[in-house]
Amino acid sequence: KLGGDKEMNDVVEYVREWNLKSAEGGFERYVKNKMEEAAFEAEEKDKITYAKGMLDYGMPVEAIHNITGLSISKINKLKK
């Protein structure tokens, strides 16, 4: 048996959230929000990975700092 009621509810909620996020501002906004959530909860090495992705996405350094907690100087070094 694959999954159960909880797993099915989790999938339904994920799809519902994705649909709402997509409707509000498109897939890009949904991806950005998920990246921000993951970065907030990540370990230091993962935060660097997320910060690089946010830089590639064009997010301002100050916003990346606020989301990840990485120092502005560390984020600026990632730009190089």
PDB file of N, CA, C and O in Angstrom:
ATOM      1  N   LYS A   1       0.851  -1.184   0.000  1.00  0.00           N
ATOM      2  CA  LYS A   1       0.000   0.000   0.000  1.00  0.00           C
ATOM      3  C   LYS A   1       0.889   1.236   0.000  1.00  0.00           C
ATOM      4  O   LYS A   1       1.787   1.366   0.832  1.00  0.00           O
ATOM      5  N   LEU A   2       0.639   2.115  -0.911  1.00  0.00           N
ATOM      6  CA  LEU A   2       1.397   3.357  -0.996  1.00  0.00           C
ATOM      7  C   LEU A   2       0.711   4.438  -0.173  1.00  0.00           C
ATOM      8  O   LEU A   2      -0.446   4.777  -0.418  1.00  0.00           O
ATOM      9  N   GLY A   3       1.430   4.971   0.797  1.00  0.00           N
ATOM     10  CA  GLY A   3       0.933   6.100   1.563  1.00  0.00           C
ATOM     11  C   GLY A   3      -0.324   5.795   2.340  1.00  0.00           C
ATOM     12  O   GLY A   3      -0.755   4.646   2.442  1.00  0.00           O
ATOM     13  N   GLY A   4      -0.888   6.818   2.870  1.00  0.00           N
ATOM     14  CA  GLY A   4      -2.119   6.714   3.632  1.00  0.00           C
ATOM     15  C   GLY A   4      -2.835   8.037   3.571  1.00  0.00           C
ATOM     16  O   GLY A   4      -2.539   8.881   2.725  1.00  0.00           O
ATOM     17  N   ASP A   5      -3.773   8.213   4.466  1.00  0.00           N
ATOM     18  CA  ASP A   5      -4.551   9.453   4.470  1.00  0.00           C
ATOM     19  C   ASP A   5      -3.680  10.678   4.686  1.00  0.00           C
ATOM     20  O   ASP A   5      -3.876  11.699   4.026  1.00  0.00           O
ATOM     21  N   LYS A   6      -2.713  10.594   5.605  1.00  0.00           N
ATOM     22  CA  LYS A   6      -1.851  11.746   5.872  1.00  0.00           C
ATOM     23  C   LYS A   6      -1.037  12.103   4.643  1.00  0.00           C
ATOM     24  O   LYS A   6      -0.944  13.275   4.278  1.00  0.00           O
ATOM     25  N   GLU A   7      -0.447  11.106   4.003  1.00  0.00           N
ATOM     26  CA  GLU A   7       0.360  11.372   2.808  1.00  0.00           C
ATOM     27  C   GLU A   7      -0.494  11.974   1.693  1.00  0.00           C
ATOM     28  O   GLU A   7      -0.066  12.900   1.004  1.00  0.00           O
ATOM     29  N   MET A   8      -1.693  11.445   1.525  1.00  0.00           N
ATOM     30  CA  MET A   8      -2.593  11.968   0.491  1.00  0.00           C
ATOM     31  C   MET A   8      -2.979  13.405   0.811  1.00  0.00           C
ATOM     32  O   MET A   8      -3.009  14.253  -0.080  1.00  0.00           O
ATOM     33  N   ASN A   9      -3.270  13.679   2.064  1.00  0.00           N
ATOM     34  CA  ASN A   9      -3.611  15.051   2.457  1.00  0.00           C
ATOM     35  C   ASN A   9      -2.428  15.992   2.232  1.00  0.00           C
ATOM     36  O   ASN A   9      -2.613  17.134   1.813  1.00  0.00           O
ATOM     37  N   ASP A  10      -1.215  15.514   2.509  1.00  0.00           N
ATOM     38  CA  ASP A  10      -0.020  16.330   2.277  1.00  0.00           C
ATOM     39  C   ASP A  10       0.121  16.665   0.796  1.00  0.00           C
ATOM     40  O   ASP A  10       0.438  17.799   0.439  1.00  0.00           O
ATOM     41  N   VAL A  11      -0.113  15.680  -0.058  1.00  0.00           N
ATOM     42  CA  VAL A  11      -0.009  15.905  -1.504  1.00  0.00           C
ATOM     43  C   VAL A  11      -1.075  16.891  -1.964  1.00  0.00           C
ATOM     44  O   VAL A  11      -0.792  17.808  -2.734  1.00  0.00           O
ATOM     45  N   VAL A  12      -2.280  16.700  -1.495  1.00  0.00           N
ATOM     46  CA  VAL A  12      -3.376  17.605  -1.870  1.00  0.00           C
ATOM     47  C   VAL A  12      -3.058  19.027  -1.424  1.00  0.00           C
ATOM     48  O   VAL A  12      -3.263  19.975  -2.182  1.00  0.00           O
ATOM     49  N   GLU A  13      -2.559  19.182  -0.203  1.00  0.00           N
ATOM     50  CA  GLU A  13      -2.222  20.515   0.310  1.00  0.00           C
ATOM     51  C   GLU A  13      -1.093  21.146  -0.503  1.00  0.00           C
ATOM     52  O   GLU A  13      -1.126  22.342  -0.794  1.00  0.00           O
ATOM     53  N   TYR A  14      -0.097  20.339  -0.867  1.00  0.00           N
ATOM     54  CA  TYR A  14       1.018  20.839  -1.681  1.00  0.00           C
ATOM     55  C   TYR A  14       0.507  21.348  -3.024  1.00  0.00           C
ATOM     56  O   TYR A  14       0.887  22.433  -3.463  1.00  0.00           O
ATOM     57  N   VAL A  15      -0.349  20.572  -3.673  1.00  0.00           N
ATOM     58  CA  VAL A  15      -0.896  20.981  -4.976  1.00  0.00           C
ATOM     59  C   VAL A  15      -1.762  22.221  -4.823  1.00  0.00           C
ATOM     60  O   VAL A  15      -1.702  23.127  -5.654  1.00  0.00           O
ATOM     61  N   ARG A  16      -2.570  22.267  -3.760  1.00  0.00           N
ATOM     62  CA  ARG A  16      -3.417  23.444  -3.520  1.00  0.00           C
ATOM     63  C   ARG A  16      -2.546  24.690  -3.318  1.00  0.00           C
ATOM     64  O   ARG A  16      -2.829  25.752  -3.873  1.00  0.00           O
ATOM     65  N   GLU A  17      -1.493  24.548  -2.523  1.00  0.00           N
ATOM     66  CA  GLU A  17      -0.578  25.673  -2.285  1.00  0.00           C
ATOM     67  C   GLU A  17       0.077  26.108  -3.589  1.00  0.00           C
ATOM     68  O   GLU A  17       0.173  27.302  -3.873  1.00  0.00           O
ATOM     69  N   TRP A  18       0.524  25.147  -4.374  1.00  0.00           N
ATOM     70  CA  TRP A  18       1.169  25.465  -5.652  1.00  0.00           C
ATOM     71  C   TRP A  18       0.212  26.218  -6.560  1.00  0.00           C
ATOM     72  O   TRP A  18       0.597  27.202  -7.192  1.00  0.00           O
ATOM     73  N   ASN A  19      -1.033  25.762  -6.630  1.00  0.00           N
ATOM     74  CA  ASN A  19      -2.030  26.431  -7.471  1.00  0.00           C
ATOM     75  C   ASN A  19      -2.274  27.863  -7.014  1.00  0.00           C
ATOM     76  O   ASN A  19      -2.354  28.775  -7.837  1.00  0.00           O
ATOM     77  N   LEU A  20      -2.393  28.064  -5.700  1.00  0.00           N
ATOM     78  CA  LEU A  20      -2.605  29.420  -5.187  1.00  0.00           C
ATOM     79  C   LEU A  20      -1.414  30.313  -5.488  1.00  0.00           C
ATOM     80  O   LEU A  20      -1.576  31.443  -5.949  1.00  0.00           O
ATOM     81  N   LYS A  21      -0.222  29.806  -5.228  1.00  0.00           N
ATOM     82  CA  LYS A  21       0.982  30.598  -5.476  1.00  0.00           C
ATOM     83  C   LYS A  21       1.115  30.914  -6.961  1.00  0.00           C
ATOM     84  O   LYS A  21       1.469  32.033  -7.334  1.00  0.00           O
ATOM     85  N   SER A  22       0.834  29.934  -7.799  1.00  0.00           N
ATOM     86  CA  SER A  22       0.951  30.153  -9.239  1.00  0.00           C
ATOM     87  C   SER A  22      -0.042  31.203  -9.715  1.00  0.00           C
ATOM     88  O   SER A  22       0.280  32.042 -10.556  1.00  0.00           O
ATOM     89  N   ALA A  23      -1.244  31.146  -9.172  1.00  0.00           N
ATOM     90  CA  ALA A  23      -2.275  32.101  -9.581  1.00  0.00           C
ATOM     91  C   ALA A  23      -1.928  33.518  -9.143  1.00  0.00           C
ATOM     92  O   ALA A  23      -2.264  34.476  -9.840  1.00  0.00           O
ATOM     93  N   GLU A  24      -1.263  33.668  -8.000  1.00  0.00           N
ATOM     94  CA  GLU A  24      -0.940  34.989  -7.471  1.00  0.00           C
ATOM     95  C   GLU A  24       0.140  35.703  -8.266  1.00  0.00           C
ATOM     96  O   GLU A  24       0.077  36.920  -8.439  1.00  0.00           O
ATOM     97  N   GLY A  25       1.118  34.972  -8.748  1.00  0.00           N
ATOM     98  CA  GLY A  25       2.204  35.681  -9.406  1.00  0.00           C
ATOM     99  C   GLY A  25       3.034  34.816 -10.330  1.00  0.00           C
ATOM    100  O   GLY A  25       4.134  35.205 -10.721  1.00  0.00           O
ATOM    101  N   GLY A  26       2.535  33.676 -10.678  1.00  0.00           N
ATOM    102  CA  GLY A  26       3.251  32.830 -11.600  1.00  0.00           C
ATOM    103  C   GLY A  26       4.191  31.857 -10.916  1.00  0.00           C
ATOM    104  O   GLY A  26       4.466  31.941  -9.719  1.00  0.00           O
ATOM    105  N   PHE A  27       4.659  30.955 -11.709  1.00  0.00           N
ATOM    106  CA  PHE A  27       5.530  29.891 -11.228  1.00  0.00           C
ATOM    107  C   PHE A  27       6.810  30.441 -10.624  1.00  0.00           C
ATOM    108  O   PHE A  27       7.315  29.894  -9.643  1.00  0.00           O
ATOM    109  N   GLU A  28       7.343  31.519 -11.198  1.00  0.00           N
ATOM    110  CA  GLU A  28       8.586  32.088 -10.694  1.00  0.00           C
ATOM    111  C   GLU A  28       8.450  32.536  -9.245  1.00  0.00           C
ATOM    112  O   GLU A  28       9.352  32.317  -8.437  1.00  0.00           O
ATOM    113  N   ARG A  29       7.343  33.153  -8.919  1.00  0.00           N
ATOM    114  CA  ARG A  29       7.113  33.604  -7.549  1.00  0.00           C
ATOM    115  C   ARG A  29       7.012  32.409  -6.609  1.00  0.00           C
ATOM    116  O   ARG A  29       7.532  32.445  -5.493  1.00  0.00           O
ATOM    117  N   TYR A  30       6.348  31.360  -7.056  1.00  0.00           N
ATOM    118  CA  TYR A  30       6.229  30.147  -6.247  1.00  0.00           C
ATOM    119  C   TYR A  30       7.612  29.571  -5.949  1.00  0.00           C
ATOM    120  O   TYR A  30       7.913  29.229  -4.806  1.00  0.00           O
ATOM    121  N   VAL A  31       8.448  29.466  -6.980  1.00  0.00           N
ATOM    122  CA  VAL A  31       9.794  28.928  -6.804  1.00  0.00           C
ATOM    123  C   VAL A  31      10.593  29.818  -5.859  1.00  0.00           C
ATOM    124  O   VAL A  31      11.294  29.323  -4.976  1.00  0.00           O
ATOM    125  N   LYS A  32      10.488  31.113  -6.042  1.00  0.00           N
ATOM    126  CA  LYS A  32      11.206  32.055  -5.172  1.00  0.00           C
ATOM    127  C   LYS A  32      10.775  31.883  -3.717  1.00  0.00           C
ATOM    128  O   LYS A  32      11.620  31.857  -2.822  1.00  0.00           O
ATOM    129  N   ASN A  33       9.492  31.766  -3.477  1.00  0.00           N
ATOM    130  CA  ASN A  33       8.996  31.590  -2.110  1.00  0.00           C
ATOM    131  C   ASN A  33       9.495  30.289  -1.500  1.00  0.00           C
ATOM    132  O   ASN A  33       9.885  30.260  -0.333  1.00  0.00           O
ATOM    133  N   LYS A  34       9.485  29.225  -2.271  1.00  0.00           N
ATOM    134  CA  LYS A  34       9.972  27.941  -1.771  1.00  0.00           C
ATOM    135  C   LYS A  34      11.468  28.016  -1.474  1.00  0.00           C
ATOM    136  O   LYS A  34      11.936  27.450  -0.486  1.00  0.00           O
ATOM    137  N   MET A  35      12.212  28.709  -2.320  1.00  0.00           N
ATOM    138  CA  MET A  35      13.647  28.866  -2.102  1.00  0.00           C
ATOM    139  C   MET A  35      13.900  29.649  -0.813  1.00  0.00           C
ATOM    140  O   MET A  35      14.794  29.306  -0.040  1.00  0.00           O
ATOM    141  N   GLU A  36      13.121  30.686  -0.589  1.00  0.00           N
ATOM    142  CA  GLU A  36      13.263  31.478   0.629  1.00  0.00           C
ATOM    143  C   GLU A  36      12.967  30.637   1.872  1.00  0.00           C
ATOM    144  O   GLU A  36      13.695  30.710   2.862  1.00  0.00           O
ATOM    145  N   GLU A  37      11.897  29.839   1.819  1.00  0.00           N
ATOM    146  CA  GLU A  37      11.545  28.990   2.956  1.00  0.00           C
ATOM    147  C   GLU A  37      12.656  27.989   3.249  1.00  0.00           C
ATOM    148  O   GLU A  37      13.033  27.791   4.404  1.00  0.00           O
ATOM    149  N   ALA A  38      13.168  27.374   2.222  1.00  0.00           N
ATOM    150  CA  ALA A  38      14.218  26.374   2.395  1.00  0.00           C
ATOM    151  C   ALA A  38      15.496  27.011   2.924  1.00  0.00           C
ATOM    152  O   ALA A  38      16.164  26.439   3.785  1.00  0.00           O
ATOM    153  N   ALA A  39      15.837  28.182   2.417  1.00  0.00           N
ATOM    154  CA  ALA A  39      17.056  28.867   2.847  1.00  0.00           C
ATOM    155  C   ALA A  39      16.968  29.251   4.312  1.00  0.00           C
ATOM    156  O   ALA A  39      17.961  29.173   5.036  1.00  0.00           O
ATOM    157  N   PHE A  40      15.812  29.656   4.748  1.00  0.00           N
ATOM    158  CA  PHE A  40      15.638  30.069   6.142  1.00  0.00           C
ATOM    159  C   PHE A  40      15.918  28.917   7.101  1.00  0.00           C
ATOM    160  O   PHE A  40      16.442  29.127   8.195  1.00  0.00           O
ATOM    161  N   GLU A  41      15.565  27.693   6.685  1.00  0.00           N
ATOM    162  CA  GLU A  41      15.709  26.527   7.547  1.00  0.00           C
ATOM    163  C   GLU A  41      17.001  25.744   7.300  1.00  0.00           C
ATOM    164  O   GLU A  41      17.253  24.756   7.990  1.00  0.00           O
ATOM    165  N   ALA A  42      17.806  26.150   6.356  1.00  0.00           N
ATOM    166  CA  ALA A  42      18.966  25.369   5.927  1.00  0.00           C
ATOM    167  C   ALA A  42      20.179  25.548   6.838  1.00  0.00           C
ATOM    168  O   ALA A  42      20.260  26.490   7.627  1.00  0.00           O
ATOM    169  N   GLU A  43      21.114  24.613   6.701  1.00  0.00           N
ATOM    170  CA  GLU A  43      22.414  24.708   7.353  1.00  0.00           C
ATOM    171  C   GLU A  43      23.263  25.721   6.589  1.00  0.00           C
ATOM    172  O   GLU A  43      22.903  26.136   5.488  1.00  0.00           O
ATOM    173  N   GLU A  44      24.390  26.114   7.179  1.00  0.00           N
ATOM    174  CA  GLU A  44      25.263  27.146   6.587  1.00  0.00           C
ATOM    175  C   GLU A  44      25.655  26.818   5.143  1.00  0.00           C
ATOM    176  O   GLU A  44      25.522  27.669   4.264  1.00  0.00           O
ATOM    177  N   LYS A  45      26.139  25.591   4.885  1.00  0.00           N
ATOM    178  CA  LYS A  45      26.573  25.256   3.521  1.00  0.00           C
ATOM    179  C   LYS A  45      25.395  25.279   2.550  1.00  0.00           C
ATOM    180  O   LYS A  45      25.553  25.645   1.385  1.00  0.00           O
ATOM    181  N   ASP A  46      24.215  24.886   3.031  1.00  0.00           N
ATOM    182  CA  ASP A  46      23.037  24.942   2.174  1.00  0.00           C
ATOM    183  C   ASP A  46      22.595  26.385   1.940  1.00  0.00           C
ATOM    184  O   ASP A  46      22.120  26.726   0.857  1.00  0.00           O
ATOM    185  N   LYS A  47      22.753  27.227   2.957  1.00  0.00           N
ATOM    186  CA  LYS A  47      22.392  28.633   2.801  1.00  0.00           C
ATOM    187  C   LYS A  47      23.230  29.274   1.703  1.00  0.00           C
ATOM    188  O   LYS A  47      22.738  30.116   0.952  1.00  0.00           O
ATOM    189  N   ILE A  48      24.495  28.876   1.611  1.00  0.00           N
ATOM    190  CA  ILE A  48      25.366  29.405   0.549  1.00  0.00           C
ATOM    191  C   ILE A  48      24.835  28.971  -0.813  1.00  0.00           C
ATOM    192  O   ILE A  48      24.794  29.765  -1.753  1.00  0.00           O
ATOM    193  N   THR A  49      24.432  27.720  -0.912  1.00  0.00           N
ATOM    194  CA  THR A  49      23.869  27.221  -2.172  1.00  0.00           C
ATOM    195  C   THR A  49      22.606  27.995  -2.537  1.00  0.00           C
ATOM    196  O   THR A  49      22.435  28.407  -3.684  1.00  0.00           O
ATOM    197  N   TYR A  50      21.723  28.192  -1.558  1.00  0.00           N
ATOM    198  CA  TYR A  50      20.497  28.946  -1.819  1.00  0.00           C
ATOM    199  C   TYR A  50      20.808  30.396  -2.164  1.00  0.00           C
ATOM    200  O   TYR A  50      20.172  30.977  -3.044  1.00  0.00           O
ATOM    201  N   ALA A  51      21.776  30.977  -1.481  1.00  0.00           N
ATOM    202  CA  ALA A  51      22.148  32.365  -1.767  1.00  0.00           C
ATOM    203  C   ALA A  51      22.641  32.504  -3.207  1.00  0.00           C
ATOM    204  O   ALA A  51      22.311  33.475  -3.888  1.00  0.00           O
ATOM    205  N   LYS A  52      23.430  31.534  -3.669  1.00  0.00           N
ATOM    206  CA  LYS A  52      23.895  31.573  -5.058  1.00  0.00           C
ATOM    207  C   LYS A  52      22.711  31.529  -6.019  1.00  0.00           C
ATOM    208  O   LYS A  52      22.678  32.253  -7.014  1.00  0.00           O
ATOM    209  N   GLY A  53      21.753  30.681  -5.713  1.00  0.00           N
ATOM    210  CA  GLY A  53      20.561  30.607  -6.560  1.00  0.00           C
ATOM    211  C   GLY A  53      19.773  31.903  -6.558  1.00  0.00           C
ATOM    212  O   GLY A  53      19.269  32.329  -7.597  1.00  0.00           O
ATOM    213  N   MET A  54      19.664  32.527  -5.400  1.00  0.00           N
ATOM    214  CA  MET A  54      18.944  33.794  -5.307  1.00  0.00           C
ATOM    215  C   MET A  54      19.678  34.891  -6.070  1.00  0.00           C
ATOM    216  O   MET A  54      19.052  35.738  -6.708  1.00  0.00           O
ATOM    217  N   LEU A  55      21.004  34.870  -6.002  1.00  0.00           N
ATOM    218  CA  LEU A  55      21.785  35.843  -6.786  1.00  0.00           C
ATOM    219  C   LEU A  55      21.542  35.625  -8.276  1.00  0.00           C
ATOM    220  O   LEU A  55      21.356  36.583  -9.027  1.00  0.00           O
ATOM    221  N   ASP A  56      21.546  34.362  -8.699  1.00  0.00           N
ATOM    222  CA  ASP A  56      21.267  34.056 -10.104  1.00  0.00           C
ATOM    223  C   ASP A  56      19.870  34.510 -10.500  1.00  0.00           C
ATOM    224  O   ASP A  56      19.637  34.890 -11.647  1.00  0.00           O
ATOM    225  N   TYR A  57      18.950  34.470  -9.557  1.00  0.00           N
ATOM    226  CA  TYR A  57      17.568  34.882  -9.806  1.00  0.00           C
ATOM    227  C   TYR A  57      17.444  36.405  -9.840  1.00  0.00           C
ATOM    228  O   TYR A  57      16.428  36.943 -10.280  1.00  0.00           O
ATOM    229  N   GLY A  58      18.499  37.102  -9.365  1.00  0.00           N
ATOM    230  CA  GLY A  58      18.495  38.559  -9.398  1.00  0.00           C
ATOM    231  C   GLY A  58      18.010  39.218  -8.120  1.00  0.00           C
ATOM    232  O   GLY A  58      17.681  40.405  -8.116  1.00  0.00           O
ATOM    233  N   MET A  59      17.966  38.463  -7.048  1.00  0.00           N
ATOM    234  CA  MET A  59      17.516  39.047  -5.782  1.00  0.00           C
ATOM    235  C   MET A  59      18.579  39.983  -5.226  1.00  0.00           C
ATOM    236  O   MET A  59      19.771  39.724  -5.391  1.00  0.00           O
ATOM    237  N   PRO A  60      18.174  41.053  -4.579  1.00  0.00           N
ATOM    238  CA  PRO A  60      19.127  41.983  -3.974  1.00  0.00           C
ATOM    239  C   PRO A  60      19.874  41.321  -2.802  1.00  0.00           C
ATOM    240  O   PRO A  60      19.327  40.474  -2.095  1.00  0.00           O
ATOM    241  N   VAL A  61      21.115  41.725  -2.623  1.00  0.00           N
ATOM    242  CA  VAL A  61      21.970  41.172  -1.574  1.00  0.00           C
ATOM    243  C   VAL A  61      21.317  41.349  -0.206  1.00  0.00           C
ATOM    244  O   VAL A  61      21.345  40.428   0.610  1.00  0.00           O
ATOM    245  N   GLU A  62      20.741  42.496   0.055  1.00  0.00           N
ATOM    246  CA  GLU A  62      20.099  42.761   1.345  1.00  0.00           C
ATOM    247  C   GLU A  62      18.962  41.772   1.606  1.00  0.00           C
ATOM    248  O   GLU A  62      18.805  41.292   2.728  1.00  0.00           O
ATOM    249  N   ALA A  63      18.175  41.467   0.580  1.00  0.00           N
ATOM    250  CA  ALA A  63      17.081  40.497   0.742  1.00  0.00           C
ATOM    251  C   ALA A  63      17.634  39.110   1.040  1.00  0.00           C
ATOM    252  O   ALA A  63      17.098  38.398   1.889  1.00  0.00           O
ATOM    253  N   ILE A  64      18.693  38.725   0.356  1.00  0.00           N
ATOM    254  CA  ILE A  64      19.320  37.420   0.594  1.00  0.00           C
ATOM    255  C   ILE A  64      19.854  37.355   2.021  1.00  0.00           C
ATOM    256  O   ILE A  64      19.717  36.335   2.697  1.00  0.00           O
ATOM    257  N   HIS A  65      20.454  38.434   2.469  1.00  0.00           N
ATOM    258  CA  HIS A  65      20.952  38.525   3.845  1.00  0.00           C
ATOM    259  C   HIS A  65      19.807  38.324   4.838  1.00  0.00           C
ATOM    260  O   HIS A  65      19.943  37.564   5.796  1.00  0.00           O
ATOM    261  N   ASN A  66      18.692  38.995   4.614  1.00  0.00           N
ATOM    262  CA  ASN A  66      17.546  38.897   5.518  1.00  0.00           C
ATOM    263  C   ASN A  66      16.956  37.495   5.534  1.00  0.00           C
ATOM    264  O   ASN A  66      16.508  37.023   6.579  1.00  0.00           O
ATOM    265  N   ILE A  67      16.950  36.831   4.399  1.00  0.00           N
ATOM    266  CA  ILE A  67      16.357  35.504   4.290  1.00  0.00           C
ATOM    267  C   ILE A  67      17.267  34.431   4.863  1.00  0.00           C
ATOM    268  O   ILE A  67      16.814  33.573   5.620  1.00  0.00           O
ATOM    269  N   THR A  68      18.538  34.471   4.510  1.00  0.00           N
ATOM    270  CA  THR A  68      19.457  33.391   4.878  1.00  0.00           C
ATOM    271  C   THR A  68      20.195  33.635   6.185  1.00  0.00           C
ATOM    272  O   THR A  68      20.598  32.688   6.860  1.00  0.00           O
ATOM    273  N   GLY A  69      20.375  34.908   6.545  1.00  0.00           N
ATOM    274  CA  GLY A  69      21.175  35.222   7.712  1.00  0.00           C
ATOM    275  C   GLY A  69      22.668  35.280   7.418  1.00  0.00           C
ATOM    276  O   GLY A  69      23.473  35.552   8.309  1.00  0.00           O
ATOM    277  N   LEU A  70      23.037  35.021   6.160  1.00  0.00           N
ATOM    278  CA  LEU A  70      24.445  35.143   5.775  1.00  0.00           C
ATOM    279  C   LEU A  70      24.852  36.612   5.805  1.00  0.00           C
ATOM    280  O   LEU A  70      24.030  37.498   5.572  1.00  0.00           O
ATOM    281  N   SER A  71      26.117  36.860   6.092  1.00  0.00           N
ATOM    282  CA  SER A  71      26.584  38.237   6.113  1.00  0.00           C
ATOM    283  C   SER A  71      26.589  38.810   4.694  1.00  0.00           C
ATOM    284  O   SER A  71      26.715  38.081   3.710  1.00  0.00           O
ATOM    285  N   ILE A  72      26.451  40.114   4.617  1.00  0.00           N
ATOM    286  CA  ILE A  72      26.450  40.785   3.314  1.00  0.00           C
ATOM    287  C   ILE A  72      27.793  40.588   2.619  1.00  0.00           C
ATOM    288  O   ILE A  72      27.840  40.408   1.402  1.00  0.00           O
ATOM    289  N   SER A  73      28.882  40.620   3.382  1.00  0.00           N
ATOM    290  CA  SER A  73      30.198  40.429   2.761  1.00  0.00           C
ATOM    291  C   SER A  73      30.331  39.013   2.195  1.00  0.00           C
ATOM    292  O   SER A  73      30.907  38.833   1.121  1.00  0.00           O
ATOM    293  N   LYS A  74      29.814  38.022   2.891  1.00  0.00           N
ATOM    294  CA  LYS A  74      29.867  36.650   2.383  1.00  0.00           C
ATOM    295  C   LYS A  74      29.045  36.516   1.106  1.00  0.00           C
ATOM    296  O   LYS A  74      29.460  35.848   0.158  1.00  0.00           O
ATOM    297  N   ILE A  75      27.895  37.144   1.087  1.00  0.00           N
ATOM    298  CA  ILE A  75      27.032  37.095  -0.113  1.00  0.00           C
ATOM    299  C   ILE A  75      27.723  37.784  -1.276  1.00  0.00           C
ATOM    300  O   ILE A  75      27.705  37.283  -2.400  1.00  0.00           O
ATOM    301  N   ASN A  76      28.332  38.929  -1.008  1.00  0.00           N
ATOM    302  CA  ASN A  76      29.042  39.639  -2.082  1.00  0.00           C
ATOM    303  C   ASN A  76      30.190  38.803  -2.647  1.00  0.00           C
ATOM    304  O   ASN A  76      30.469  38.875  -3.843  1.00  0.00           O
ATOM    305  N   LYS A  77      30.858  38.012  -1.806  1.00  0.00           N
ATOM    306  CA  LYS A  77      31.930  37.143  -2.292  1.00  0.00           C
ATOM    307  C   LYS A  77      31.404  36.054  -3.208  1.00  0.00           C
ATOM    308  O   LYS A  77      32.124  35.578  -4.086  1.00  0.00           O
ATOM    309  N   LEU A  78      30.158  35.658  -3.011  1.00  0.00           N
ATOM    310  CA  LEU A  78      29.555  34.624  -3.850  1.00  0.00           C
ATOM    311  C   LEU A  78      29.280  35.127  -5.273  1.00  0.00           C
ATOM    312  O   LEU A  78      29.146  34.331  -6.201  1.00  0.00           O
ATOM    313  N   LYS A  79      29.198  36.436  -5.435  1.00  0.00           N
ATOM    314  CA  LYS A  79      28.926  37.030  -6.752  1.00  0.00           C
ATOM    315  C   LYS A  79      30.089  36.846  -7.717  1.00  0.00           C
ATOM    316  O   LYS A  79      29.899  36.896  -8.932  1.00  0.00           O
ATOM    317  N   LYS A  80      31.278  36.636  -7.194  1.00  0.00           N
ATOM    318  CA  LYS A  80      32.472  36.570  -8.016  1.00  0.00           C
ATOM    319  C   LYS A  80      32.647  35.238  -8.669  1.00  0.00           C
ATOM    320  O   LYS A  80      33.617  35.031  -9.398  1.00  0.00           O
TER     321      LYS A  80
END
